[in-house]
Amino acid sequence: MKWTVEGLAIRAARVTLFTAVALTTGYGAPLLSLEPTSSTVTPGGTVLITVGATGTTNLYAFQFDISFVPGVLAAQAVSQGTFLGETAAFVPGRIDNSTGTIQMTIGTRVGQVPGVSGDGPLAEISFRALAPGPSPLTLSHVTLLDSQLQEIIAPGTGASITVVPEPAAVALLAVGMAGLATWSRSCRKRRNAVKPRYTPS
């Protein structure tokens, strides 16, 4: 088969396109996520949430905030993840359980070193369950930087924690409801028993 210059150019463009698609499919777009995405816990219990990065290339530093529902959850501690390495600097941020926020959690590699690539944990957050109810966990003010301090565009995905009543409390509530229904029926029967009978004059 005889190739023309135009044909070779088209073939080269197709190869480049296919290669780009394969690379994109293999590595995916950078993403900041919370794991597990859904948790259930009873009051007094603890849930550990991991903030992880996936599909990153040359990640050097990060920053994020997290919000949750105050009164349902209380943040206890923010600890450093392992993805940036043992020598990375880390600031756990400011926990405010009255407003349900963790602000300015920061991590960065130090010195003239390259960033890291791939997937890994950036931080771990411990929450204590306070009272029954749902609490979304929402990432905001997410910033990722490469080793040239250029921003890496990466969306953030949230998670949710649902605090459910203790089984004993649910059973006690069921017993109470059953007792209330029995008492209500008994009252109706007594009212009907003492209802005066009409006698025509």
Contact map, one row per residue, 1 for C-alpha under 8 A:
111000000000000000000000000000000000000000000000000000000000000000000000000000000000000000000000000000000000000000000000000000000000000000000000000000000000000000000000000000000000000000000000000000000
111100000000000000000000000000000000000000000000000000000000000000000000000000000000000000000000000000000000000000000000000000000000000000000000000000000000000000000000000000000000000000000000000000000
111110110000000000000000000000000000000000000000000000000000000000000000000000000000000000000000000000000000000000000000000000000000000000000000000000000000000000000000000000000000000000000000000000000
011111110000000000000000000000000000000000000000000000000000000000000000000000000000000000000000000000000000000000000000000000000000000000000000000000000000000000000000000000000000000000000000000000000
001111111000000000000000000000000000000000000000000000000000000000000000000000000000000000000000000000000000000000000000000000000000000000000000000000000000000000000000000000000000000000000000000000000
000111111100000000000000000000000000000000000000000000000000000000000000000000000000000000000000000000000000000000000000000000000000000000000000000000000000000000000000000000000000000000000000000000000
001111111110000000000000000000000000000000000000000000000000000000000000000000000000000000000000000000000000000000000000000000000000000000000000000000000000000000000000000000000000000000000000000000000
001111111111000000000000000000000000000000000000000000000000000000000000000000000000000000000000000000000000000000000000000000000000000000000000000000000000000000000000000000000000000000000000000000000
000011111111100000000000000000000000000000000000000000000000000000000000000000000000000000000000000000000000000000000000000000000000000000000000000000000000000000000000000000000000000000000000000000000
000001111111110000000000000000000000000000000000000000000000000000000000000000000000000000000000000000000000000000000000000000000000000000000000000000000000000000000000000000000000000000000000000000000
000000111111111000000000000000000000000000000000000000000000000000000000000000000000000000000000000000000000000000000000000000000000000000000000000000000000000000000000000000000000000000000000000000000
000000011111111100000000000000000000000000000000000000000000000000000000000000000000000000000000000000000000000000000000000000000000000000000000000000000000000000000000000000000000000000000000000000000
000000001111111110000000000000000000000000000000000000000000000000000000000000000000000000000000000000000000000000000000000000000000000000000000000000000000000000000000000000000000000000000000000000000
000000000111111111000000000000000000000000000000000000000000000000000000000000000000000000000000000000000000000000000000000000000000000000000000000000000000000000000000000000000000000000000000000000000
000000000011111111100000000000000000000000000000000000000000000000000000000000000000000000000000000000000000000000000000000000000000000000000000000000000000000000000000000000000000000000000000000000000
000000000001111111110000000000000000000000000000000000000000000000000000000000000000000000000000000000000000000000000000000000000000000000000000000000000000000000000000000000000000000000000000000000000
000000000000111111111000000000000000000000000000000000000000000000000000000000000000000000000000000000000000000000000000000000000000000000000000000000000000000000000000000000000000000000000000000000000
000000000000011111111100000000000000000000000000000000000000000000000000000000000000000000000000000000000000000000000000000000000000000000000000000000000000000000000000000000000000000000000000000000000
000000000000001111111110000000000000000000000000000000000000000000000000000000000000000000000000000000000000000000000000000000000000000000000000000000000000000000000000000000000000000000000000000000000
000000000000000111111111000000000000000000000000000000000000000000000000000000000000000000000000000000000000000000000000000000000000000000000000000000000000000000000000000000000000000000000000000000000
000000000000000011111111100000000000000000000000000000000000000000000000000000000000000000000000000000000000000000000000000000000000000000000000000000000000000000000000000000000000000000000000000000000
000000000000000001111111110000000000000000000000000000000000000000000000000000000000000000000000000000000000000000000000000000000000000000000000000000000000000000000000000000000000000000000000000000000
000000000000000000111111111100000000000000000000000000000000000000000000000000000000000000000000000000000000000000000000000000000000000000000000000000000000000000000000000000000000000000000000000000000
000000000000000000011111111110000000000000000000000000000000000000000000000000000000000000000000000000000000000000000000000000000000000000000000000000000000000000000000000000000000000000000000000000000
000000000000000000001111111100000000000000000000000000000000000000000000000000000000000000000000000000000000000000000000000000000000000000000000000000000000000000000000000000000000000000000000000000000
000000000000000000000111111100000000000000000000000000000000000000000000000000000000000000000000000000000000000000000000000000000000000000000000000000000000000000000000000000000000000000000000000000000
000000000000000000000011111110000000000000000000000000100000000000000000000000000000000000000000000000000000000000000100000000000000000000000000000000000000000000000000000000000000000000000000000000000
000000000000000000000011111111000000000000000000000000100000000000000000000000000000000000000000000000000000000000000000000000000000000000000000000000000000000000000000000000000000000000000000000000000
000000000000000000000001001111100000000000000000000001110000000000000000000000000000000000000000000000000000000000000000000000000000000000000000000000000100000000000000000000000000000000000000000000000
000000000000000000000000000111110000000000000000000011111000000000000000000000000000000000000000000000000000000000000000000000000000000000000000000000011110000000000000000000000000000000000000000000000
000000000000000000000000000011111000000000000000000011110000000000000000000000000000000000000000000000000000000000000000000000000000000000000000000000000111100000000000000000000000000000000000000000000
000000000000000000000000000001111100000000000000001111000000000000000000000000000000000000000000000000000000000000000000000000000000000000000000000000000111100000000000000000000000000000000000000000000
000000000000000000000000000000111110000000000000001111000000000000000000000000000000000000000000000000000000000000000000000000000000000000000000000000000001110000000000000000000000000000000000000000000
000000000000000000000000000000011111100000000000111100000000000000000000000000000000000000000000000000000000000000000000000000000000000000000000000000000000111000000000000000000000000000000000000000000
000000000000000000000000000000001111110000000000111100000000000000000000000000000000000000000000000000000000000000000000000000000000000000000000000000000000001000000000000000000000000000000000000000000
000000000000000000000000000000000111111000000000110000000000000000000000000000000000000000000000000000000000000000000000000000000000000000000000000000000000001000000000000000000000000000000000000000000
000000000000000000000000000000000111111000000000000000000000000000000000000000000000000000000000000000000000000000000000000000000000000000000000000000000000011100000000000000000000000000000000000000000
000000000000000000000000000000000011111100000000000000000000000000000000000000000000000000000000000000000000000000000000000000000000000000000000000000000000001111000000000000000000000000000000000000000
000000000000000000000000000000000001111110000010000000000000000000000000000000000000000000000000000000000000000000000000000000000000000000000000000000000000000111000000000000000000000000000000000000000
000000000000000000000000000000000000011111000000000000000000000000000000000000000000000000000000000000000000000000000000000000000000000000000000000000000000000011110000000000000000000000000000000000000
000000000000000000000000000000000000001111101110000000000000000000000000000000000000000000000000000000000000000000000000000000001000000000000000000000000000000011110000000000000000000000000000000000000
000000000000000000000000000000000000000111111000000000000000000000000000000000000000000000000000000000000000000000000000000000001001000000000000000000000000000000111100000000000000000000000000000000000
000000000000000000000000000000000000000011111000000000000000000000000000000000000000000000000000000000000000000000000000000000011111000000000000000000000000000000111100000000000000000000000000000000000
000000000000000000000000000000000000000001111100000000000000000000000000000000000000000000000000000000000000000000000000000000011100000000000000000000000000000000000000000000000000000000000000000000000
000000000000000000000000000000000000000011111110000000000000000000000000000000000000000000000000000000000000000000000000000000011000000000000000000000000000000000000000000000000000000000000000000000000
000000000000000000000000000000000000000010011111000000000000000000000000000000000000000000000000000000000000000000000000000001111000000000000000000000000000000000000000000000000000000000000000000000000
000000000000000000000000000000000000001010001111100000000000000000000000000000000000000000000000000000000000000000000000000001111000000000000000000000000000000000000000000000000000000000000000000000000
000000000000000000000000000000000000000000000111110000000000000000000000000000000000000000000000000000000000000000000000000111100000000000000000000000000000000000000000000000000000000000000000000000000
000000000000000000000000000000000111000000000011111000000000000000000000000000000000000000000000000000000000000000000000000111100000000000000000000000000000000000000000000000000000000000000000000000000
000000000000000000000000000000000111000000000001111100000000000000000000000000000000000000000000000000000000000000000000111110000000000000000000000000000000000000000000000000000000000000000000000000000
000000000000000000000000000000011110000000000000111110000000000000000000000000000000000000000000000000000000000000000000111110000000000000000000000000000000000000000000000000000000000000000000000000000
000000000000000000000000000000011110000000000000011111000000000000000000000000000000000000000000000000000000000000000011111000000000000000000000000000000000000000000000000000000000000000000000000000000
000000000000000000000000000001111000000000000000001111110000000000000000000000000000000000000000000000000000000000000111110000000000000000000000000000000000000000000000000000000000000000000000000000000
000000000000000000000000000011111000000000000000000111110000000000000000000000000000000000000000000000000000000000000111000000000000000000000000000000000000000000000000000000000000000000000000000000000
000000000000000000000000001111100000000000000000000011111000000000000000000000000000000000000000000000000000000000001110000000000000000000000000000000000000000000000000000000000000000000000000000000000
000000000000000000000000000011100000000000000000000011111110000000000000000000000000000000000000000000000000000000011110000000000000000000000000000000000000000000000000000000000000000000000000000000000
000000000000000000000000000001000000000000000000000000111110000000000000000000000000000000000000000000000000000000111100000000000000000000000000010000000000000000000000000000000000000000000000000000000
000000000000000000000000000000000000000000000000000000011111000000000000000000000000000000000000000000000000000001111000000000000000000000000000011000000000000000000000000000000000000000000000000000000
000000000000000000000000000000000000000000000000000000011111110000000000000000000001000000000000000000000000000000111000000000000000000000000001111000010000000000000000000000000000000000000000000000000
000000000000000000000000000000000000000000000000000000000111110000000000000000000001000000000000000000000001100001110000000000000000000000000001111010000000000000000000000000000000000000000000000000000
000000000000000000000000000000000000000000000000000000000011111000000000000000000000000000000000000000000111100000000000000000000000000000000001111000000000000000000000000000000000000000000000000000000
000000000000000000000000000000000000000000000000000000000011111100000000000000000000000000000000000000000111000000000000000000000000000000000111100000000000000000000000000000000000000000000000000000000
000000000000000000000000000000000000000000000000000000000000111110000000000000000000000000000000000000011110000000000000000000000000000000001111000000000000000000000000000000000000000000000000000000000
000000000000000000000000000000000000000000000000000000000000011111000000000000000000000000000000000000111100000000000000000000000000000000111110000000000000000000000000000000000000000000000000000000000
000000000000000000000000000000000000000000000000000000000000001111100000000000000000000000000000000011111000000000000000000000000000000000111100000000000000000000000000000000000000000000000000000000000
000000000000000000000000000000000000000000000000000000000000000111110000000000000000000000000000000011100000000000000000000000000000000011110000000000000000000000000000000000000000000000000000000000000
000000000000000000000000000000000000000000000000000000000000000011111000000000000000000000000000000111000000000000000000000000000000000111110000000000000000000000000000000000000000000000000000000000000
000000000000000000000000000000000000000000000000000000000000000001111100100000000000000000000000000110000000000000000000000000000000001111000000000000000000000000000000000000000000000000000000000000000
000000000000000000000000000000000000000000000000000000000000000000111111100000000000000000000000001100000000000000000000000000000000011110000000000000000000000000000000000000000000000000000000000000000
000000000000000000000000000000000000000000000000000000000000000000011111110000000000000000000000111100000000000000000000000000000000000000000000000000000000000000000000000000000000000000000000000000000
000000000000000000000000000000000000000000000000000000000000000000001111110000000000000000000000010000000000000000000000000000000110000000000000000000000000000000000000000000000000000000000000000000000
000000000000000000000000000000000000000000000000000000000000000000001111110000000000000000000000000000000000000000000000000000001111111000000000000000000000000000100000000000000000000000000000000000000
000000000000000000000000000000000000000000000000000000000000000000011111111000000000000000000000100100000000000000000000000000111110001000000000000000000000000000000000000000000000000000000000000000000
000000000000000000000000000000000000000000000000000000000000000000000111111100000000000000000000100100000000000000000000000000111100000000000000000000000000000000000000000000000000000000000000000000000
000000000000000000000000000000000000000000000000000000000000000000000000111110000000000000000010100001000000000000000000000011110000000000000000000000000000000000000000000000000000000000000000000000000
000000000000000000000000000000000000000000000000000000000000000000000000011111000000000000000000000000000000000000000000000011110000000000000000000000000000000000000000000000000000000000000000000000000
000000000000000000000000000000000000000000000000000000000000000000000000001111100000000000000000000000000000000000000000000011100000000000000000000000000000000000000000000000000000000000000000000000000
000000000000000000000000000000000000000000000000000000000000000000000000000111110000000000011000000000000000000000000000001111000000000000000000000000000000000000000000000000000000000000000000000000000
000000000000000000000000000000000000000000000000000000000000000000000000000011111000000000010000000000000000000000000000001110000000000000000000000000000000000000000000000000000000000000000000000000000
000000000000000000000000000000000000000000000000000000000000000000000000000001111100000001010000000000000010000000000000011100000000000000000000000000000000000000000000000000000000000000000000000000000
000000000000000000000000000000000000000000000000000000000000000000000000000000111111000000000000000000000000000000000001111100000000000000000000000000000000000000000000000000000000000000000000000000000
000000000000000000000000000000000000000000000000000000000000000000000000000000011111110000000000000000000000000000000001111000000000000000000000000000000000000000000000000000000000000000000000000000000
000000000000000000000000000000000000000000000000000000000000000000000000000000001111100000000000000000000000000000010011110000000000000000000000000000000000000000000000000000000000000000000000000000000
000000000000000000000000000000000000000000000000000000000011000000000000000000001111111100000000000000000011100000110000010000000000000000000000000000000000000000000000000000000000000000000000000000000
000000000000000000000000000000000000000000000000000000000000000000000000000000000111111100000000000000000000100000000000000000000000000000000000000000000000000000000000000000000000000000000000000000000
000000000000000000000000000000000000000000000000000000000000000000000000000000000101111100000000000000000000000000000000000000000000000000000000000000000000000000000000000000000000000000000000000000000
000000000000000000000000000000000000000000000000000000000000000000000000000000000001111110000000000000000000110000000000000000000000000000000000000000000000000000000000000000000000000000000000000000000
000000000000000000000000000000000000000000000000000000000000000000000000000000000001111111000000000000000011110000000000000000000000000000000000000000000000000000000000000000000000000000000000000000000
000000000000000000000000000000000000000000000000000000000000000000000000000000000000001111100000000000000011110000000000000000000000000000000000000000000000000000000000000000000000000000000000000000000
000000000000000000000000000000000000000000000000000000000000000000000000000000010000000111110000000000001111000000000000000000000000000000000000000000000000000000000000000000000000000000000000000000000
000000000000000000000000000000000000000000000000000000000000000000000000000000000000000011111000000000011110000000000000000000000000000000000000000000000000000000000000000000000000000000000000000000000
000000000000000000000000000000000000000000000000000000000000000000000000000001110000000001111100000000011100000000000000000000000000000000000000000000000000000000000000000000000000000000000000000000000
000000000000000000000000000000000000000000000000000000000000000000000000000001000000000000111110000001111100000000000000000000000000000000000000000000000000000000000000000000000000000000000000000000000
000000000000000000000000000000000000000000000000000000000000000000000000000000000000000000011111000011111000000000000000000000000000000000000000000000000000000000000000000000000000000000000000000000000
000000000000000000000000000000000000000000000000000000000000000000000000001000000000000000001111100111100000000000000000000000000000000000000000000000000000000000000000000000000000000000000000000000000
000000000000000000000000000000000000000000000000000000000000000000000000000000000000000000000111111111000000000000000000000000000000000000000000000000000000000000000000000000000000000000000000000000000
000000000000000000000000000000000000000000000000000000000000000000000100111000000000000000000011111110000000000000000000000000000000000000000000000000000000000000000000000000000000000000000000000000000
000000000000000000000000000000000000000000000000000000000000000000000110000000000000000000000001111100000000000000000000000000000000000000000000000000000000000000000000000000000000000000000000000000000
000000000000000000000000000000000000000000000000000000000000000000001100000000000000000000000001111110000000000000000000000000000000000000000000000000000000000000000000000000000000000000000000000000000
000000000000000000000000000000000000000000000000000000000000000000111100110000000000000000000011111111000000000000000000000000000000000000000000000000000000000000000000000000000000000000000000000000000
000000000000000000000000000000000000000000000000000000000000000011110000000000000000000000000111101111100000000000000000000000000000000000000000000000000000000000000000000000000000000000000000000000000
000000000000000000000000000000000000000000000000000000000000000011100000001000000000000000001111000111111000000000000000000000000000000000000000000000000000000000000000000000000000000000000000000000000
000000000000000000000000000000000000000000000000000000000000000111000000000000000000000000001110000011111000000000000000000000000000000000000000000000000000000000000000000000000000000000000000000000000
000000000000000000000000000000000000000000000000000000000000001110000000000000000000000000111100000001111100000000000000000000000000000000000000000000000000000000000000000000000000000000000000000000000
000000000000000000000000000000000000000000000000000000000000001110000000000000000000000001111100000001111110000000000000000000000000000000000000000000000000000000000000000000000000000000000000000000000
000000000000000000000000000000000000000000000000000000000000111100000000000000000000000001111000000000011111000000000000000000000000000000000000000000000000000000000000000000000000000000000000000000000
000000000000000000000000000000000000000000000000000000000000111000000000000000010001000111100000000000001111100000000000010000000000000000000000000000000000000000000000000000000000000000000000000000000
000000000000000000000000000000000000000000000000000000000001110000000000000000000001000111000000000000000111110000000000000000000000000000000000000000000000000000000000000000000000000000000000000000000
000000000000000000000000000000000000000000000000000000000001100000000000000000000001101110000000000000000011111010100000000000000000000000000000000000000000000000000000000000000000000000000000000000000
000000000000000000000000000000000000000000000000000000000000000000000000000000000000001110000000000000000001111110000000000000000000000000000000000000000000000000000000000000000000000000000000000000000
000000000000000000000000000000000000000000000000000000000000000000000000000000000000000000000000000000000000111110000000000000000000000000000000000000000000000000000000000000000000000000000000000000000
000000000000000000000000000000000000000000000000000000000000000000000000000000000000000000000000000000000000011111000000000000000000000000000000000000000000000000000000000000000000000000000000000000000
000000000000000000000000000000000000000000000000000000000000000000000000000000000000000000000000000000000000111111100000000000000000000000000000001000000000000000000000000000000000000000000000000000000
000000000000000000000000000000000000000000000000000000000101000000000000000000000000000000000000000000000000000111110000000000000000000000000000001000000000000000000000000000000000000000000000000000000
000000000000000000000000000000000000000000000000000000001111000000000000000000000001000000000000000000000000100011111000000000000000000000000000011000000000000000000000000000000000000000000000000000000
000000000000000000000000000000000000000000000000000000011111000000000000000000000011000000000000000000000000000001111100000000000000000000000000000000000000000000000000000000000000000000000000000000000
000000000000000000000000000000000000000000000000000000111110000000000000000000000000000000000000000000000000000000111110000000000000000000000000000000000000000000000000000000000000000000000000000000000
000000000000000000000000001000000000000000000000000011111000000000000000000000000000000000000000000000000000000000011111000000000000000000000000000000000000000000000000000000000000000000000000000000000
000000000000000000000000000000000000000000000000000111110000000000000000000000000010000000000000000000000000000000001111100000000000000000000000000000000000000000000000000000000000000000000000000000000
000000000000000000000000000000000000000000000000000111000000000000000000000000001110000000000000000000000000000000000111110000000000000000000000000000000000000000000000000000000000000000000000000000000
000000000000000000000000000000000000000000000000011110000000000000000000000000001110000000000000000000000000000000000011111100000000000000000000000000000000000000000000000000000000000000000000000000000
000000000000000000000000000000000000000000000000011110000000000000000000000000011111000000000000000000000010000000000001111100000000000000000000000000000000000000000000000000000000000000000000000000000
000000000000000000000000000000000000000000000000011100000000000000000000000001111100000000000000000000000000000000000000111110000000000000000000000000000000000000000000000000000000000000000000000000000
000000000000000000000000000000000000000000000001111000000000000000000000000001111000000000000000000000000000000000000000111111000000000000000000000000000000000000000000000000000000000000000000000000000
000000000000000000000000000000000000000000000001111000000000000000000000001111100000000000000000000000000000000000000000001111100000000000000000000000000000000000000000000000000000000000000000000000000
000000000000000000000000000000000000000000000111100000000000000000000000001111000000000000000000000000000000000000000000000111110000000000000000000000000000000000000000000000000000000000000000000000000
000000000000000000000000000000000000000000000111100000000000000000000000111110000000000000000000000000000000000000000000000011111000000000000000000000000000000000000000000000000000000000000000000000000
000000000000000000000000000000000000000000111110000000000000000000000000111100000000000000000000000000000000000000000000000001111100000000000000000000000000000000000000000000000000000000000000000000000
000000000000000000000000000000000000000011111110000000000000000000000001110000000000000000000000000000000000000000000000000000111111000000000000000000000000000000100000000000000000000000000000000000000
000000000000000000000000000000000000000000110000000000000000000000000011110000000000000000000000000000000000000000000000000000011111000000000000000000000000000000100000000000000000000000000000000000000
000000000000000000000000000000000000000000100000000000000000000000000011100000000000000000000000000000000000000000000000000000001111100000000000000000000000000000111000000000000000000000000000000000000
000000000000000000000000000000000000000001100000000000000000000000000001000000000000000000000000000000000000000000000000000000001111110000000000000000000000000001111000000000000000000000000000000000000
000000000000000000000000000000000000000000000000000000000000000000000001000000000000000000000000000000000000000000000000000000000011111000000000000000000000000001110000000000000000000000000000000000000
000000000000000000000000000000000000000000000000000000000000000000001001000000000000000000000000000000000000000000000000000000000001111100000000000000000000000111100000000000000000000000000000000000000
000000000000000000000000000000000000000000000000000000000000000000011001100000000000000000000000000000000000000000000000000000000000111110000000000000000000000111000000000000000000000000000000000000000
000000000000000000000000000000000000000000000000000000000000000000111000000000000000000000000000000000000000000000000000000000000000011111000000000000000000011110000000000000000000000000000000000000000
000000000000000000000000000000000000000000000000000000000000000001111000000000000000000000000000000000000000000000000000000000000000001111100000000000000000011110000000000000000000000000000000000000000
000000000000000000000000000000000000000000000000000000000000000001110000000000000000000000000000000000000000000000000000000000000000000111110000000000000000111000000000000000000000000000000000000000000
000000000000000000000000000000000000000000000000000000000000000111100000000000000000000000000000000000000000000000000000000000000000000011111100000000000001110000000000000000000000000000000000000000000
000000000000000000000000000000000000000000000000000000000000000111100000000000000000000000000000000000000000000000000000000000000000000001111100000000000001000000000000000000000000000000000000000000000
000000000000000000000000000000000000000000000000000000000000001110000000000000000000000000000000000000000000000000000000000000000000000000111110000000000000000000000000000000000000000000000000000000000
000000000000000000000000000000000000000000000000000000000000011110000000000000000000000000000000000000000000000000000000000000000000000000111111000000000111000000000000000000000000000000000000000000000
000000000000000000000000000000000000000000000000000000000000011100000000000000000000000000000000000000000000000000000000000000000000000000001111100000111000000000000000000000000000000000000000000000000
000000000000000000000000000000000000000000000000000000000011111000000000000000000000000000000000000000000000000000000000000000000000000000000111110000111100000000000000000000000000000000000000000000000
000000000000000000000000000000000000000000000000000000000011110000000000000000000000000000000000000000000000000000000000000000000000000000000011111111110000000000000000000000000000000000000000000000000
000000000000000000000000000000000000000000000000000000001111100000000000000000000000000000000000000000000000000000100000000000000000000000000001111111110000000000000000000000000000000000000000000000000
000000000000000000000000000000000000000000000000000000000111100000000000000000000000000000000000000000000000000011100000000000000000000000000000111111000000000000000000000000000000000000000000000000000
000000000000000000000000000000000000000000000000000000000000000000000000000000000000000000000000000000000000000000000000000000000000000000000000111111000000000000000000000000000000000000000000000000000
000000000000000000000000000000000000000000000000000000000001000000000000000000000000000000000000000000000000000000000000000000000000000000000000111111100000000000000000000000000000000000000000000000000
000000000000000000000000000000000000000000000000000000000000000000000000000000000000000000000000000000000000000000000000000000000000000000000000111111110000000000000000000000000000000000000000000000000
000000000000000000000000000000000000000000000000000000000000000000000000000000000000000000000000000000000000000000000000000000000000000000000011110011111000000000000000000000000000000000000000000000000
000000000000000000000000000001000000000000000000000000000010000000000000000000000000000000000000000000000000000000000000000000000000000000000011110001111100000000000000000000000000000000000000000000000
000000000000000000000000000001000000000000000000000000000000000000000000000000000000000000000000000000000000000000000000000000000000000000000011000000111110000000000000000000000000000000000000000000000
000000000000000000000000000011110000000000000000000000000000000000000000000000000000000000000000000000000000000000000000000000000000000000000101000000011111000000000000000000000000000000000000000000000
000000000000000000000000000001110000000000000000000000000000000000000000000000000000000000000000000000000000000000000000000000000000000000000100000000001111100000000000000000000000000000000000000000000
000000000000000000000000000000111000000000000000000000000000000000000000000000000000000000000000000000000000000000000000000000000000000000110100000000000111110000000000000000000000000000000000000000000
000000000000000000000000000000111100000000000000000000000000000000000000000000000000000000000000000000000000000000000000000000000000000001100000000000000011111000000000000000000000000000000000000000000
000000000000000000000000000000001100100000000000000000000000000000000000000000000000000000000000000000000000000000000000000000000000000111100000000000000001111100000000000000000000000000000000000000000
000000000000000000000000000000000111110000000000000000000000000000000000000000000000000000000000000000000000000000000000000000000000000111000000000000000000111110000000000000000000000000000000000000000
000000000000000000000000000000000000111000000000000000000000000000000000000000000000000000000000000000000000000000000000000000000000011110000000000000000000011111000000000000000000000000000000000000000
000000000000000000000000000000000000011110000000000000000000000000000000000000000000000000000000000000000000000000000000000000000000011110000000000000000000001111100000000000000000000000000000000000000
000000000000000000000000000000000000011110000000000000000000000000000000000000000000000000000000000000000000000000000000000000000001111000000000000000000000000111110000000000000000000000000000000000000
000000000000000000000000000000000000000111100000000000000000000000000001000000000000000000000000000000000000000000000000000000001111110000000000000000000000000011111000000000000000000000000000000000000
000000000000000000000000000000000000000111100000000000000000000000000000000000000000000000000000000000000000000000000000000000000011100000000000000000000000000001111100000000000000000000000000000000000
000000000000000000000000000000000000000001100000000000000000000000000000000000000000000000000000000000000000000000000000000000000011000000000000000000000000000000111110110000000000000000000000000000000
000000000000000000000000000000000000000001100000000000000000000000000000000000000000000000000000000000000000000000000000000000000000000000000000000000000000000000011111110000000000000000000000000000000
000000000000000000000000000000000000000000000000000000000000000000000000000000000000000000000000000000000000000000000000000000000000000000000000000000000000000000001111111000000000000000000000000000000
000000000000000000000000000000000000000000000000000000000000000000000000000000000000000000000000000000000000000000000000000000000000000000000000000000000000000000000111111100000000000000000000000000000
000000000000000000000000000000000000000000000000000000000000000000000000000000000000000000000000000000000000000000000000000000000000000000000000000000000000000000001111111110000000000000000000000000000
000000000000000000000000000000000000000000000000000000000000000000000000000000000000000000000000000000000000000000000000000000000000000000000000000000000000000000001111111111000000000000000000000000000
000000000000000000000000000000000000000000000000000000000000000000000000000000000000000000000000000000000000000000000000000000000000000000000000000000000000000000000011111111100000000000000000000000000
000000000000000000000000000000000000000000000000000000000000000000000000000000000000000000000000000000000000000000000000000000000000000000000000000000000000000000000001111111110000000000000000000000000
000000000000000000000000000000000000000000000000000000000000000000000000000000000000000000000000000000000000000000000000000000000000000000000000000000000000000000000000111111111000000000000000000000000
000000000000000000000000000000000000000000000000000000000000000000000000000000000000000000000000000000000000000000000000000000000000000000000000000000000000000000000000011111111100000000000000000000000
000000000000000000000000000000000000000000000000000000000000000000000000000000000000000000000000000000000000000000000000000000000000000000000000000000000000000000000000001111111110000000000000000000000
000000000000000000000000000000000000000000000000000000000000000000000000000000000000000000000000000000000000000000000000000000000000000000000000000000000000000000000000000111111111000000000000000000000
000000000000000000000000000000000000000000000000000000000000000000000000000000000000000000000000000000000000000000000000000000000000000000000000000000000000000000000000000011111111100000000000000000000
000000000000000000000000000000000000000000000000000000000000000000000000000000000000000000000000000000000000000000000000000000000000000000000000000000000000000000000000000001111111110000000000000000000
000000000000000000000000000000000000000000000000000000000000000000000000000000000000000000000000000000000000000000000000000000000000000000000000000000000000000000000000000000111111111000000000000000000
000000000000000000000000000000000000000000000000000000000000000000000000000000000000000000000000000000000000000000000000000000000000000000000000000000000000000000000000000000011111111100000000000000000
000000000000000000000000000000000000000000000000000000000000000000000000000000000000000000000000000000000000000000000000000000000000000000000000000000000000000000000000000000001111111110000000000000000
000000000000000000000000000000000000000000000000000000000000000000000000000000000000000000000000000000000000000000000000000000000000000000000000000000000000000000000000000000000111111111000000000000000
000000000000000000000000000000000000000000000000000000000000000000000000000000000000000000000000000000000000000000000000000000000000000000000000000000000000000000000000000000000011111111100000000000000
000000000000000000000000000000000000000000000000000000000000000000000000000000000000000000000000000000000000000000000000000000000000000000000000000000000000000000000000000000000001111111110000000000000
000000000000000000000000000000000000000000000000000000000000000000000000000000000000000000000000000000000000000000000000000000000000000000000000000000000000000000000000000000000000111111111000000000000
000000000000000000000000000000000000000000000000000000000000000000000000000000000000000000000000000000000000000000000000000000000000000000000000000000000000000000000000000000000000011111111100000000000
000000000000000000000000000000000000000000000000000000000000000000000000000000000000000000000000000000000000000000000000000000000000000000000000000000000000000000000000000000000000001111111110000000000
000000000000000000000000000000000000000000000000000000000000000000000000000000000000000000000000000000000000000000000000000000000000000000000000000000000000000000000000000000000000000111111111000000000
000000000000000000000000000000000000000000000000000000000000000000000000000000000000000000000000000000000000000000000000000000000000000000000000000000000000000000000000000000000000000011111111100000000
000000000000000000000000000000000000000000000000000000000000000000000000000000000000000000000000000000000000000000000000000000000000000000000000000000000000000000000000000000000000000001111111110000000
000000000000000000000000000000000000000000000000000000000000000000000000000000000000000000000000000000000000000000000000000000000000000000000000000000000000000000000000000000000000000000111111111000000
000000000000000000000000000000000000000000000000000000000000000000000000000000000000000000000000000000000000000000000000000000000000000000000000000000000000000000000000000000000000000000011111111000000
000000000000000000000000000000000000000000000000000000000000000000000000000000000000000000000000000000000000000000000000000000000000000000000000000000000000000000000000000000000000000000001111111000000
000000000000000000000000000000000000000000000000000000000000000000000000000000000000000000000000000000000000000000000000000000000000000000000000000000000000000000000000000000000000000000000111111100000
000000000000000000000000000000000000000000000000000000000000000000000000000000000000000000000000000000000000000000000000000000000000000000000000000000000000000000000000000000000000000000000011111110000
000000000000000000000000000000000000000000000000000000000000000000000000000000000000000000000000000000000000000000000000000000000000000000000000000000000000000000000000000000000000000000000000011111000
000000000000000000000000000000000000000000000000000000000000000000000000000000000000000000000000000000000000000000000000000000000000000000000000000000000000000000000000000000000000000000000000001111100
000000000000000000000000000000000000000000000000000000000000000000000000000000000000000000000000000000000000000000000000000000000000000000000000000000000000000000000000000000000000000000000000000111110
000000000000000000000000000000000000000000000000000000000000000000000000000000000000000000000000000000000000000000000000000000000000000000000000000000000000000000000000000000000000000000000000000011111
000000000000000000000000000000000000000000000000000000000000000000000000000000000000000000000000000000000000000000000000000000000000000000000000000000000000000000000000000000000000000000000000000001111
000000000000000000000000000000000000000000000000000000000000000000000000000000000000000000000000000000000000000000000000000000000000000000000000000000000000000000000000000000000000000000000000000000111
